[in-house]
Amino acid sequence: MPPPGGLEYCGLRKVDGPLFVIEGVRDVGFAELVEITAPDGGVRLGQVLEVGRGAALVQVFSGTSGLSNTHTRVRFLGTGLQIPVSTEMLGRVFDGLGRPKDGLPPLLGEELRDVNGLPLNPCLREYPRDFIQTGITAVDLMNSLVRGQKLPIFSGNGLPHNRIAAQIARQARLLRGDLRFAIVFAAMGVKYDVARFFIDSFERSGVIGNVALFLSLADDPSVERLVTPRSALTLAEYLAFEKGMHVLVILTDMTNYCEALREIATARGEIPSRKGYPGYLYSDLASIYERAGRMEGREGSITQMPILTMPSDDISHPVPDLTGFITEGQIVLDRDMHQRGIYPPVAGLPSLSRLMKDGIGKERTRADHPHLAAQLFAAYAKVKDIRALAAVIGEEELSPLDKLYLQFGDAFERRLVTQGEEDDRSITQSLDLGWELLRMLPRGELYRLTEEELKERYDTAAKSEPT
């Protein structure tokens, strides 16, 4: 943090929740960092939200408890919120403001960076390409993650999104071993047991040395949740565009972030929009999501996997709705599959990776990957239709082919989608499993595959099977 300087103001006009108003100020800028000295001598940090007519509205990161209108001293530091960044942050745990939370000494960062980052010139962006293996078949095979992509996970309360997030962080890797890869993990508004789960999971698997964690706990001030993803992305930008690393940023839970944004907007007296969220929710989310990507002339990349819980499993809720507009697809978790004991409960049809086609195929994963995924989608979509029909007329009235599709659907969910939390499947294993399931169906039903692919992967394997 910069050393204190400039005028020191004494006394506040109004304190309201995490905000206070101070009058008589001059030469103060929007988003400027503020040092607040409480009556007991404790020092806190804040940030200017509004300024005008000689008054400033300040949000306090550590909350306003203990501040008084008459004995609080305020100093404006003339700069925005900055955090030190360094490759030494990998393997460490920080709070939402980038301060060490692991009991180890503070870092001497290689440089200070504004947490709001700098907008990327769209003309210098490179198109996201190249496959990132998560080790989860339902993602790698059906909804592939591409380097530089923004691919959110839409979940709901009680669904295992935290377990999936930890599994992806443990298993994610690039297929080329000569590229440097790192994970930046940010959790907002999580409980102590969830935070402990993430730390223990990374330590137990041995990947903690390649992960930087930013944790804003549920009892931390809600204002801190607004800074947490920005602090994490600031480090990710440094690692990617200055150190040439390929960084996967996992943000959970973005719904908690949006709730904090709504709380602050309400305290400011802003006119609410949909569901009480501020009207600028779209642009605020975009300021986070759009910090992913690849830059021309820079070796590294930033890939994002935001995780959000949909209130009442409502995918039309403002948070998932707006997230879907900004990002390139979504992984949707299904409550019915979860209740049937399927992990990870990734819904086959609502899930989509819009950039998948550009990151898979020959010289990336395998030449048959695009057609195989398309055929699996088509077959599973037919399974859904047949299940709906069976619910009306009864399964015994179905044709033999329809019953075969039902068997395929059960195998798809129980063998391809289902896997253990410690089961790290390579993309080759996932592709071979997909072909194994398709051999349950007649050859004439596989119309999305080429004749060459069928001869190599379907006919040859069928001949080798014992009669």
LUMKEMAR-533415 format. One record per residue (C-alpha): residue in one letter; residue number from 0; z, x, y. Coordinates in nm, 4 decimals. Each point is the difference from the previous one (the first is absolute). Layout:
N
ATOM   type   seq          Z          X          Y
ATOM      A   NUM          Z          X          Y
...
REM end
This chain:
467
ATOM   type   seq          Z          X          Y
ATOM      M     0     0.0000     0.0000     0.0000
ATOM      P     1    -0.0671     0.1248     0.3554
ATOM      P     2     0.2979     0.1179     0.2033
ATOM      P     3     0.1505    -0.2536     0.2401
ATOM      G     4    -0.1345     0.0091     0.3507
ATOM      G     5    -0.0470    -0.2087     0.3105
ATOM      L     6     0.2270    -0.2618     0.1489
ATOM      E     7     0.2877    -0.1586    -0.1868
ATOM      Y     8     0.0605    -0.3698     0.0641
ATOM      C     9     0.3375    -0.1678    -0.0422
ATOM      G    10     0.0479    -0.3671    -0.0837
ATOM      L    11    -0.2106    -0.2681    -0.1662
ATOM      R    12    -0.0988    -0.3401     0.1274
ATOM      K    13    -0.0151    -0.1754    -0.3356
ATOM      V    14     0.0529     0.0751    -0.3704
ATOM      D    15    -0.1687    -0.2330    -0.2515
ATOM      G    16    -0.0079     0.0852    -0.3701
ATOM      P    17    -0.1719     0.3390    -0.0456
ATOM      L    18    -0.1289    -0.0101     0.3598
ATOM      F    19     0.1370     0.0658     0.3454
ATOM      V    20    -0.1369    -0.0257     0.3536
ATOM      I    21     0.0665     0.2656     0.2623
ATOM      E    22    -0.0926    -0.0347     0.3669
ATOM      G    23    -0.0705     0.2415     0.2823
ATOM      V    24    -0.2127     0.2373    -0.2080
ATOM      R    25    -0.3106     0.1835     0.1151
ATOM      D    26    -0.2746     0.2134    -0.1542
ATOM      V    27     0.0585    -0.1517    -0.3445
ATOM      G    28    -0.2851    -0.0517    -0.2459
ATOM      F    29    -0.0697    -0.2385    -0.2873
ATOM      A    30     0.1255     0.1256    -0.3416
ATOM      E    31     0.1956     0.2793     0.1713
ATOM      L    32     0.2941     0.1397    -0.1938
ATOM      V    33     0.3469    -0.0812     0.1355
ATOM      E    34     0.3325     0.1762    -0.0535
ATOM      I    35     0.2976    -0.2379     0.0178
ATOM      T    36     0.3582     0.1252     0.0339
ATOM      A    37     0.2509    -0.2655    -0.1095
ATOM      P    38     0.3446    -0.0366     0.1612
ATOM      D    39     0.1549     0.1863    -0.2965
ATOM      G    40    -0.2296     0.2992     0.0615
ATOM      G    41    -0.2319    -0.0649    -0.2923
ATOM      V    42    -0.3690     0.0628     0.0635
ATOM      R    43    -0.2731    -0.2336    -0.1227
ATOM      L    44    -0.3742    -0.0175     0.0389
ATOM      G    45    -0.2132    -0.2854     0.1243
ATOM      Q    46    -0.3534    -0.0786     0.1094
ATOM      V    47    -0.1413    -0.1800     0.3029
ATOM      L    48    -0.1656    -0.3304    -0.0934
ATOM      E    49    -0.0788    -0.1313     0.3475
ATOM      V    50     0.0164     0.1409     0.3511
ATOM      G    51    -0.0708    -0.1512     0.3389
ATOM      R    52     0.1512    -0.0899     0.3387
ATOM      G    53     0.2605     0.2727    -0.0268
ATOM      A    54     0.1384    -0.1202    -0.3353
ATOM      A    55    -0.0501     0.1124    -0.3583
ATOM      L    56     0.0547    -0.1766    -0.3326
ATOM      V    57     0.1239     0.2458    -0.2647
ATOM      Q    58     0.0398    -0.0427    -0.3767
ATOM      V    59     0.2812     0.2080    -0.1545
ATOM      F    60    -0.0709     0.1504    -0.3414
ATOM      S    61     0.3658     0.0086    -0.1083
ATOM      G    62     0.0869    -0.3419     0.1409
ATOM      T    63     0.1879    -0.0955     0.3179
ATOM      S    64     0.3446    -0.0473    -0.1535
ATOM      G    65     0.2598     0.1661     0.2222
ATOM      L    66    -0.2168     0.0207     0.3105
ATOM      S    67     0.1462    -0.1415     0.3213
ATOM      N    68    -0.1757    -0.1200     0.3127
ATOM      T    69     0.2017     0.2271     0.2266
ATOM      H    70     0.0720     0.3248    -0.1866
ATOM      T    71    -0.3242     0.0681    -0.1899
ATOM      R    72    -0.2102     0.2914     0.1270
ATOM      V    73    -0.3782     0.0122    -0.0489
ATOM      R    74    -0.2435     0.2899     0.0341
ATOM      F    75    -0.3798    -0.0338    -0.0311
ATOM      L    76    -0.1438     0.3047    -0.1763
ATOM      G    77    -0.3599    -0.0186     0.1248
ATOM      T    78    -0.1645    -0.0003    -0.3430
ATOM      G    79    -0.0627    -0.2331    -0.2909
ATOM      L    80     0.1910     0.0082    -0.3277
ATOM      Q    81    -0.0883     0.3179    -0.1873
ATOM      I    82     0.0956     0.1413    -0.3371
ATOM      P    83    -0.0315     0.3558    -0.1303
ATOM      V    84    -0.2608     0.0343    -0.2743
ATOM      S    85    -0.0326     0.2689    -0.2634
ATOM      T    86    -0.1104     0.0501    -0.3582
ATOM      E    87     0.3692     0.0672    -0.0679
ATOM      M    88     0.0588    -0.3760     0.0366
ATOM      L    89    -0.1378    -0.0483    -0.3507
ATOM      G    90     0.2933    -0.0318    -0.2374
ATOM      R    91     0.2295    -0.1340     0.2720
ATOM      V    92     0.1461    -0.3424     0.0898
ATOM      F    93     0.0049    -0.1231     0.3617
ATOM      D    94     0.0993    -0.3097     0.1905
ATOM      G    95    -0.2509    -0.2053     0.1944
ATOM      L    96     0.0171     0.2364     0.3001
ATOM      G    97    -0.0718     0.3092    -0.2073
ATOM      R    98     0.3619     0.1232    -0.0095
ATOM      P    99     0.1217     0.1545    -0.3291
ATOM      K   100     0.1788    -0.2475    -0.2254
ATOM      D   101     0.0499     0.2274    -0.3010
ATOM      G   102     0.2921     0.2031     0.1354
ATOM      L   103    -0.2150     0.3103     0.0490
ATOM      P   104    -0.0391     0.1762     0.3384
ATOM      P   105    -0.2486    -0.1314     0.2559
ATOM      L   106    -0.3485     0.1418    -0.0237
ATOM      L   107    -0.1495     0.2402     0.2469
ATOM      G   108    -0.3334    -0.1763     0.0240
ATOM      E   109    -0.3212     0.1891     0.0489
ATOM      E   110    -0.0743    -0.2327     0.2915
ATOM      L   111     0.1136    -0.3233     0.1655
ATOM      R   112    -0.2265    -0.3032    -0.0288
ATOM      D   113     0.0043    -0.3425     0.1627
ATOM      V   114     0.0738    -0.2625    -0.2654
ATOM      N   115    -0.2669    -0.2305     0.1435
ATOM      G   116    -0.2710     0.2490    -0.0917
ATOM      L   117    -0.3410     0.0269     0.1559
ATOM      P   118    -0.2850    -0.2443    -0.0673
ATOM      L   119    -0.2793     0.1399    -0.2143
ATOM      N   120    -0.3462     0.0021     0.1517
ATOM      P   121    -0.1937    -0.2487    -0.2178
ATOM      C   122    -0.3091     0.2192     0.0285
ATOM      L   123     0.1905     0.2843    -0.1680
ATOM      R   124     0.1235    -0.2066    -0.2940
ATOM      E   125    -0.1447     0.0715    -0.3424
ATOM      Y   126    -0.0562    -0.2787    -0.2512
ATOM      P   127     0.2789    -0.0166    -0.2624
ATOM      R   128    -0.1142     0.1402    -0.3326
ATOM      D   129     0.1385     0.1683    -0.3118
ATOM      F   130     0.2354    -0.1508    -0.2524
ATOM      I   131     0.3810     0.0267     0.0000
ATOM      Q   132     0.1552    -0.0478    -0.3434
ATOM      T   133     0.3249    -0.1990     0.0016
ATOM      G   134     0.0468    -0.0011    -0.3775
ATOM      I   135     0.0125    -0.3826     0.0042
ATOM      T   136    -0.2962    -0.1514    -0.1848
ATOM      A   137    -0.0029    -0.3291     0.1937
ATOM      V   138    -0.0531     0.2054     0.3178
ATOM      D   139    -0.2102     0.2940    -0.1187
ATOM      L   140    -0.2409    -0.1966    -0.2171
ATOM      M   141    -0.0245    -0.3326     0.1822
ATOM      N   142     0.1012     0.0628     0.3639
ATOM      S   143    -0.0495     0.3712     0.0535
ATOM      L   144     0.1709     0.1790     0.2880
ATOM      V   145    -0.2324     0.2172     0.2097
ATOM      R   146     0.0988     0.2985     0.2116
ATOM      G   147     0.0276    -0.1135     0.3640
ATOM      Q   148     0.0363    -0.3710    -0.0901
ATOM      K   149     0.2616    -0.2560     0.1045
ATOM      L   150     0.0888    -0.2004    -0.3129
ATOM      P   151     0.3094    -0.2227     0.0342
ATOM      I   152     0.2102    -0.1523    -0.2773
ATOM      F   153     0.0813    -0.3685     0.0551
ATOM      S   154     0.3232    -0.0878    -0.1774
ATOM      G   155     0.2799    -0.2561     0.0164
ATOM      N   156     0.3785    -0.0056    -0.0119
ATOM      G   157     0.1240     0.0973    -0.3443
ATOM      L   158    -0.3262     0.1605    -0.1115
ATOM      P   159     0.0039     0.3686    -0.1049
ATOM      H   160    -0.1817     0.1460     0.3008
ATOM      N   161     0.2648     0.2693     0.0468
ATOM      R   162    -0.0420     0.1165    -0.3596
ATOM      I   163    -0.3779     0.0046     0.0418
ATOM      A   164     0.0279     0.1911     0.3287
ATOM      A   165     0.2228     0.2621    -0.1626
ATOM      Q   166    -0.2329     0.0262    -0.2994
ATOM      I   167    -0.3041     0.0559     0.2219
ATOM      A   168     0.1873     0.2628     0.2018
ATOM      R   169     0.0963     0.1816    -0.3225
ATOM      Q   170    -0.3393    -0.0172    -0.1678
ATOM      A   171    -0.2632     0.0070     0.2764
ATOM      R   172    -0.2300     0.3006    -0.0098
ATOM      L   173    -0.3505     0.1176     0.0786
ATOM      L   174    -0.2404     0.0764    -0.2834
ATOM      R   175    -0.0855     0.3341     0.1590
ATOM      G   176     0.2921     0.2331    -0.0568
ATOM      D   177    -0.0988     0.2408     0.2800
ATOM      L   178     0.0820    -0.2524     0.2762
ATOM      R   179     0.3466    -0.0181     0.1558
ATOM      F   180     0.1595    -0.3427    -0.0349
ATOM      A   181     0.3245    -0.1419     0.1434
ATOM      I   182     0.1869    -0.3305     0.0243
ATOM      V   183     0.1654    -0.1369     0.3151
ATOM      F   184     0.2233    -0.2932    -0.0920
ATOM      A   185     0.1507    -0.2310     0.2644
ATOM      A   186     0.2404    -0.2845    -0.0809
ATOM      M   187     0.1091    -0.2505     0.2659
ATOM      G   188     0.2977    -0.2323    -0.0235
ATOM      V   189     0.0798     0.0884    -0.3619
ATOM      K   190     0.3439    -0.0324    -0.1602
ATOM      Y   191     0.2053     0.3006    -0.1066
ATOM      D   192    -0.0725    -0.0515    -0.3692
ATOM      V   193    -0.3751    -0.0137     0.0639
ATOM      A   194     0.0111     0.3180     0.2106
ATOM      R   195     0.2032     0.1710    -0.2728
ATOM      F   196    -0.2527    -0.1189    -0.2604
ATOM      F   197    -0.2874     0.1644     0.1873
ATOM      I   198     0.1848     0.3308     0.0433
ATOM      D   199     0.1216     0.0100    -0.3612
ATOM      S   200    -0.3461    -0.0911    -0.1304
ATOM      F   201    -0.1659     0.2864     0.1861
ATOM      E   202     0.2726     0.2508    -0.0879
ATOM      R   203     0.0025    -0.0941    -0.3681
ATOM      S   204    -0.3789     0.0317    -0.0307
ATOM      G   205    -0.0093     0.3315     0.1879
ATOM      V   206    -0.2441    -0.1162     0.2712
ATOM      I   207     0.2600    -0.0009     0.2786
ATOM      G   208    -0.1225     0.3407     0.1211
ATOM      N   209    -0.3355    -0.1558     0.0862
ATOM      V   210     0.1410    -0.3149     0.1653
ATOM      A   211     0.1402    -0.0569     0.3495
ATOM      L   212     0.2192    -0.3114     0.0202
ATOM      F   213     0.0748    -0.1982     0.3155
ATOM      L   214     0.2702    -0.2595    -0.0659
ATOM      S   215     0.1125    -0.2710     0.2409
ATOM      L   216     0.2769    -0.1893    -0.1785
ATOM      A   217     0.0766    -0.3705     0.0288
ATOM      D   218     0.3103     0.0619     0.2112
ATOM      D   219    -0.1777     0.2370     0.2380
ATOM      P   220    -0.1010    -0.1471     0.3373
ATOM      S   221    -0.3122    -0.2112    -0.0307
ATOM      V   222    -0.1581     0.1988     0.2831
ATOM      E   223    -0.0094     0.3037    -0.2278
ATOM      R   224    -0.2298    -0.1857    -0.2400
ATOM      L   225    -0.2665    -0.0089     0.2707
ATOM      V   226     0.0005     0.3800     0.0215
ATOM      T   227     0.0270     0.0821    -0.3734
ATOM      P   228    -0.3680    -0.0478    -0.1005
ATOM      R   229    -0.1118     0.1818     0.3142
ATOM      S   230     0.2252     0.2965    -0.0762
ATOM      A   231    -0.1382     0.0144    -0.3547
ATOM      L   232    -0.3608    -0.0194     0.1196
ATOM      T   233     0.0629     0.2700     0.2605
ATOM      L   234     0.0983     0.2405    -0.2771
ATOM      A   235    -0.2950    -0.1195    -0.2114
ATOM      E   236    -0.2433     0.0724     0.2857
ATOM      Y   237     0.1386     0.3495     0.0381
ATOM      L   238    -0.0226     0.0759    -0.3727
ATOM      A   239    -0.3500    -0.1489    -0.0291
ATOM      F   240    -0.1794     0.1124     0.3139
ATOM      E   241     0.1832     0.3243     0.0751
ATOM      K   242     0.0882     0.1260    -0.3495
ATOM      G   243    -0.2990    -0.1399    -0.1896
ATOM      M   244     0.2027    -0.2061    -0.2474
ATOM      H   245    -0.0932    -0.3342    -0.1520
ATOM      V   246     0.2919    -0.2329     0.0690
ATOM      L   247     0.0850    -0.3352    -0.1578
ATOM      V   248     0.2276    -0.2044     0.2292
ATOM      I   249     0.1979    -0.2823    -0.1639
ATOM      L   250     0.1634    -0.2454     0.2432
ATOM      T   251     0.2506    -0.2552    -0.1314
ATOM      D   252     0.0796    -0.2680     0.1062
ATOM      M   253    -0.2344    -0.0861     0.2889
ATOM      T   254     0.1430    -0.3528     0.0101
ATOM      N   255     0.3366     0.1518     0.0999
ATOM      Y   256    -0.1835     0.1889     0.2729
ATOM      C   257    -0.1571    -0.3219     0.1288
ATOM      E   258     0.3358    -0.1804    -0.0092
ATOM      A   259     0.1448     0.2753     0.2212
ATOM      L   260    -0.2972    -0.0347     0.2343
ATOM      R   261     0.0615    -0.3758     0.0225
ATOM      E   262     0.3709     0.0574     0.0669
ATOM      I   263    -0.0719     0.2370     0.2889
ATOM      A   264    -0.2674    -0.2308     0.1425
ATOM      T   265     0.2464    -0.2916    -0.0068
ATOM      A   266     0.2648     0.2084     0.1765
ATOM      R   267    -0.2555     0.0838     0.2681
ATOM      G   268    -0.0695    -0.3687     0.0542
ATOM      E   269    -0.3660     0.0213    -0.0995
ATOM      I   270    -0.1983    -0.3135    -0.0788
ATOM      P   271    -0.0249    -0.0206    -0.3807
ATOM      S   272    -0.3210    -0.0444    -0.1954
ATOM      R   273    -0.0459    -0.0926    -0.3708
ATOM      K   274     0.3329    -0.0303    -0.1867
ATOM      G   275     0.1796     0.1386     0.3041
ATOM      Y   276    -0.1707     0.3409    -0.0167
ATOM      P   277    -0.1257     0.1508     0.3267
ATOM      G   278    -0.3621    -0.0561     0.0910
ATOM      Y   279    -0.0714     0.3734    -0.0215
ATOM      L   280     0.0996     0.0240    -0.3683
ATOM      Y   281    -0.3616     0.0716    -0.1003
ATOM      S   282    -0.0458     0.2883     0.2428
ATOM      D   283     0.3443     0.1399    -0.0816
ATOM      L   284    -0.0755     0.0064    -0.3736
ATOM      A   285    -0.3410     0.1498     0.0741
ATOM      S   286     0.1673     0.2830     0.1936
ATOM      I   287     0.1690     0.0950    -0.3294
ATOM      Y   288    -0.2706    -0.0723    -0.2560
ATOM      E   289    -0.2800     0.1620     0.1985
ATOM      R   290     0.1756     0.3360    -0.0128
ATOM      A   291    -0.1444     0.0429    -0.3484
ATOM      G   292    -0.3362     0.1561    -0.0663
ATOM      R   293    -0.2026     0.3197    -0.0056
ATOM      M   294    -0.1205     0.2028     0.2970
ATOM      E   295    -0.3264     0.1854     0.0354
ATOM      G   296     0.0571     0.3737    -0.0101
ATOM      R   297     0.3517    -0.0337    -0.1440
ATOM      E   298     0.0683     0.0649    -0.3657
ATOM      G   299     0.2948    -0.2353    -0.0503
ATOM      S   300     0.0307    -0.3783    -0.0173
ATOM      I   301     0.2571    -0.2786     0.0314
ATOM      T   302     0.0016    -0.2863    -0.2500
ATOM      Q   303     0.2336    -0.2954     0.0529
ATOM      M   304     0.1613    -0.2423    -0.2430
ATOM      P   305     0.2086    -0.2430     0.2075
ATOM      I   306     0.2208    -0.2319    -0.2059
ATOM      L   307     0.1028    -0.3392     0.1344
ATOM      T   308     0.1885    -0.2969    -0.1413
ATOM      M   309    -0.1579    -0.3391     0.0658
ATOM      P   310     0.2610    -0.2632     0.0984
ATOM      S   311    -0.0144    -0.2806    -0.2597
ATOM      D   312    -0.2940     0.1889    -0.1612
ATOM      D   313    -0.2177    -0.1348     0.2836
ATOM      I   314    -0.3043     0.2244     0.0310
ATOM      S   315    -0.0992    -0.1880     0.3180
ATOM      H   316     0.3241     0.1068     0.1718
ATOM      P   317    -0.0762     0.1958     0.3225
ATOM      V   318     0.1094     0.3385    -0.1399
ATOM      P   319    -0.2261     0.0086    -0.3122
ATOM      D   320    -0.2687    -0.1975     0.1824
ATOM      L   321    -0.0333     0.2512     0.2836
ATOM      T   322     0.0489     0.2946    -0.2337
ATOM      G   323    -0.2956    -0.1202    -0.2048
ATOM      F   324    -0.2209     0.0001     0.3096
ATOM      I   325     0.0861     0.3600     0.0873
ATOM      T   326     0.0050     0.1622    -0.3441
ATOM      E   327    -0.2639     0.0459    -0.2698
ATOM      G   328     0.1193    -0.2272    -0.2767
ATOM      Q   329     0.3322    -0.0875    -0.1607
ATOM      I   330     0.1920     0.0331    -0.3271
ATOM      V   331     0.1653    -0.3387    -0.0648
ATOM      L   332     0.3043    -0.0297    -0.2258
ATOM      D   333     0.0218    -0.3213    -0.2040
ATOM      R   334     0.3331    -0.1754    -0.0543
ATOM      D   335    -0.1146    -0.1813    -0.3150
ATOM      M   336    -0.1028     0.3282    -0.1640
ATOM      H   337     0.3351     0.1527     0.0989
ATOM      Q   338     0.1868    -0.2900    -0.1594
ATOM      R   339    -0.1979     0.0565    -0.3202
ATOM      G   340     0.1255     0.3591    -0.0125
ATOM      I   341    -0.3204     0.1700     0.1129
ATOM      Y   342     0.0503     0.3223     0.1980
ATOM      P   343    -0.1576     0.0737     0.2378
ATOM      P   344    -0.0834    -0.3670     0.0688
ATOM      V   345    -0.3269     0.0711     0.1817
ATOM      A   346    -0.2049    -0.3183     0.0383
ATOM      G   347    -0.3503     0.0599    -0.1299
ATOM      L   348    -0.2096    -0.2220     0.2254
ATOM      P   349     0.1706    -0.0063     0.3449
ATOM      S   350     0.0289     0.3820     0.0006
ATOM      L   351    -0.2850     0.1898     0.1591
ATOM      S   352    -0.0857     0.3501     0.1187
ATOM      R   353    -0.2912    -0.0256     0.2423
ATOM      L   354    -0.0702     0.3751    -0.0023
ATOM      M   355     0.0271     0.0383    -0.3779
ATOM      K   356    -0.3773     0.0280    -0.0476
ATOM      D   357    -0.0133     0.3068     0.2254
ATOM      G   358     0.2719     0.1935    -0.1827
ATOM      I   359    -0.0938    -0.0465    -0.3656
ATOM      G   360    -0.2945     0.0640    -0.2284
ATOM      K   361    -0.1914     0.3124    -0.0966
ATOM      E   362     0.1603     0.3287     0.1121
ATOM      R   363     0.3064    -0.1904     0.1256
ATOM      T   364     0.1537    -0.1857    -0.2942
ATOM      R   365    -0.2638    -0.0784    -0.2655
ATOM      A   366    -0.3504    -0.1380     0.0186
ATOM      D   367     0.0852    -0.3226    -0.1843
ATOM      H   368     0.3038    -0.0848     0.2175
ATOM      P   369    -0.1703    -0.2368     0.2532
ATOM      H   370    -0.1737    -0.2133    -0.2627
ATOM      L   371     0.3005     0.0008    -0.2327
ATOM      A   372     0.2331    -0.1257     0.2743
ATOM      A   373    -0.2507    -0.2690     0.1013
ATOM      Q   374    -0.0301    -0.1197    -0.3609
ATOM      L   375     0.3773    -0.0123    -0.0455
ATOM      F   376     0.0332    -0.2036     0.3201
ATOM      A   377    -0.2716    -0.2418    -0.1129
ATOM      A   378     0.1515    -0.0437    -0.3462
ATOM      Y   379     0.3508    -0.0530     0.1363
ATOM      A   380    -0.1305    -0.2548     0.2528
ATOM      K   381    -0.1487    -0.1944    -0.2915
ATOM      V   382     0.3369     0.0204    -0.1767
ATOM      K   383     0.1631    -0.1713     0.2990
ATOM      D   384    -0.2564    -0.2828    -0.0147
ATOM      I   385     0.0475    -0.0469    -0.3742
ATOM      R   386     0.3795    -0.0061     0.0364
ATOM      A   387    -0.0360    -0.2753     0.2597
ATOM      L   388    -0.2273    -0.1927    -0.2344
ATOM      A   389     0.2399     0.0458    -0.2938
ATOM      A   390     0.2818    -0.1419     0.2087
ATOM      V   391    -0.2005    -0.3221     0.0294
ATOM      I   392    -0.1648    -0.0478    -0.3398
ATOM      G   393     0.2223     0.2159    -0.2198
ATOM      E   394    -0.0739     0.3395    -0.1509
ATOM      E   395    -0.1044    -0.1467    -0.3341
ATOM      E   396    -0.3019    -0.1659     0.1684
ATOM      L   397    -0.1393     0.3283     0.1302
ATOM      S   398    -0.3059     0.1668    -0.1480
ATOM      P   399     0.0374     0.3162    -0.2133
ATOM      L   400    -0.1350     0.2094     0.2889
ATOM      D   401     0.2506    -0.1530     0.2415
ATOM      K   402     0.2832     0.0786    -0.2412
ATOM      L   403    -0.1269     0.3581    -0.0196
ATOM      Y   404     0.0191     0.0207     0.3783
ATOM      L   405     0.3603    -0.1234    -0.0120
ATOM      Q   406     0.0815     0.2818    -0.2415
ATOM      F   407    -0.1706     0.2424     0.2357
ATOM      G   408     0.2047    -0.1338     0.2939
ATOM      D   409     0.3269     0.0499    -0.1854
ATOM      A   410    -0.1015     0.3538    -0.0973
ATOM      F   411    -0.1106     0.0732     0.3566
ATOM      E   412     0.3440    -0.0893     0.1356
ATOM      R   413     0.2093     0.1418    -0.2840
ATOM      R   414    -0.1877     0.3229    -0.0679
ATOM      L   415    -0.2002     0.0942     0.3081
ATOM      V   416     0.2161    -0.1276     0.2866
ATOM      T   417     0.3360     0.0511    -0.1701
ATOM      Q   418     0.1345     0.3545    -0.0100
ATOM      G   419     0.3381     0.1682     0.0308
ATOM      E   420     0.1468     0.1383     0.3198
ATOM      E   421    -0.0226     0.3502    -0.1455
ATOM      D   422    -0.3464    -0.0568    -0.1503
ATOM      D   423    -0.2385     0.2169     0.2011
ATOM      R   424    -0.3535    -0.0818    -0.1174
ATOM      S   425    -0.2947     0.2158     0.0946
ATOM      I   426    -0.3145    -0.1722     0.1242
ATOM      T   427    -0.1734     0.0991    -0.3253
ATOM      Q   428     0.2701    -0.1747    -0.2029
ATOM      S   429    -0.0326    -0.3110     0.2183
ATOM      L   430    -0.3791    -0.0071    -0.0347
ATOM      D   431     0.0153     0.0418    -0.3772
ATOM      L   432     0.2570    -0.2808    -0.0210
ATOM      G   433    -0.2317    -0.2251     0.1993
ATOM      W   434    -0.2834     0.0606    -0.2477
ATOM      E   435     0.2353    -0.0632    -0.2908
ATOM      L   436     0.0769    -0.3469     0.1376
ATOM      L   437    -0.3655    -0.0827     0.0715
ATOM      R   438    -0.0836     0.0659    -0.3646
ATOM      M   439     0.1977    -0.3182    -0.0734
ATOM      L   440    -0.2889    -0.1972     0.1563
ATOM      P   441    -0.3548    -0.0486    -0.1320
ATOM      R   442    -0.2553     0.2469     0.1320
ATOM      G   443    -0.2027    -0.2787     0.1580
ATOM      E   444     0.2893    -0.0899     0.2296
ATOM      L   445     0.0043     0.3474     0.1610
ATOM      Y   446    -0.2749    -0.0592     0.2537
ATOM      R   447     0.1381     0.2251     0.2766
ATOM      L   448    -0.0416     0.3184    -0.2031
ATOM      T   449    -0.3211     0.1976    -0.0427
ATOM      E   450    -0.1713     0.0354    -0.3368
ATOM      E   451     0.0711     0.3741     0.0001
ATOM      E   452     0.3703    -0.0597     0.0608
ATOM      L   453     0.0175    -0.2585    -0.2769
ATOM      K   454    -0.1737     0.2313    -0.2462
ATOM      E   455     0.2309     0.2908     0.0840
ATOM      R   456     0.3335    -0.1784     0.0349
ATOM      Y   457    -0.0346    -0.3308    -0.1895
ATOM      D   458    -0.2467     0.0466    -0.2859
ATOM      T   459     0.1080     0.3502    -0.0990
ATOM      A   460     0.3683    -0.0930    -0.0093
ATOM      A   461    -0.0721    -0.3227    -0.1888
ATOM      K   462    -0.1875     0.1957    -0.2732
ATOM      S   463     0.2875     0.2453    -0.0371
ATOM      E   464     0.2593    -0.2755    -0.0497
ATOM      P   465     0.0933    -0.0699    -0.3646
ATOM      T   466    -0.1430    -0.3193    -0.1474
REM end
